[in-house]
Each structure stands twice: as structure tokens, then as C-alpha cells.
Amino acid sequence: MSVNYGSKRVVVGAHYGLRDWLSQRITGALMALFTIALLAQVLFTRGPIGYDTWAGIFASQWMKVLTFTTIASLLYHVWVGMRDVWMDYVPPVGIRLVLQVFTIVWLVACAGWAIQVLWRI
């Protein structure tokens, strides 16, 4: 009589594993690069730093594109993290779905606000 214990394995979860791990690292690296670029802009600015200086930093097209990319990275980074938290710690499917929808709506609203602020400059 042969017993095969491996055939009854139950697989659960979404199996995002490597993709989520890699996306968190890539988006984190993009946000770190943005922080370094912004710090360099601030450190090499002469004189007092007021509204005009900040507006000047974000007025150039390359900085707007870099900031927009960072905002998109931040939103995806937050989504992956919050989705994993909801999947890991909220077992009831209905409550988890409500929390995930709320998270998506909140992130879309934050994206709209951030883009509006960025392109006003």
C-alpha cells in the first residue's frame, strides 16, 4: 500500500508573492530616487526656501513627470500593501471587499488631488 501525502494539498490565497515583493521593491526604489532628487534640488537652492522656491522646483516639466511617476508608484505601493493587510487580517469576505473598495476610492481621490496640485504650479 502506497500513501501519497502530497496529492491532498489545499492551496489557498491569491499567490501574488514574487510579483508583489518585486513591485514593492521597485516602487520603493523609485520613491527613494525621487527623495534624493528633491533633496538635491532643495540643498542646492540658494536663499530662503519659500513658496516661490518650491513652485520653481516643481515648475520644470522633468520634475512634474518625475513627481507624477512617484505619485503613481506611491499609490500602487500603498494598494499592494493595504490589499495584503486586508487579505491577511480580515477573514470575512464581505468586510474585506468593502475595505478594498474604500481603499481604491481613497487612493483614486488622493491621486486626483495630487495631480491637481502638481499641475497648478
C-alpha angles and dihedrals in degrees: 000000000000123000119204108193095175097065095069096056113137114213117204136172135051096281096222090142109127095026092053093044091051094044090051090052094046095047090044090052091049090051090049091051090050090051091052092048091049093047090050090052091050096043094050094047114107123222131013119337110235137143093291091054093049091046089050092052093052096037096083117090095232091055091049091052092046091048092047090050090050092049090051090048091049093050093049091045091053092045094053092047096046093044089054092048091051092046093048102042108026109065100176106090095212095053091043091052092050091050092048092049090048089050092051093048091048093049093048090050091049090049091052092049093046093049091047091053093045096051095045090071 
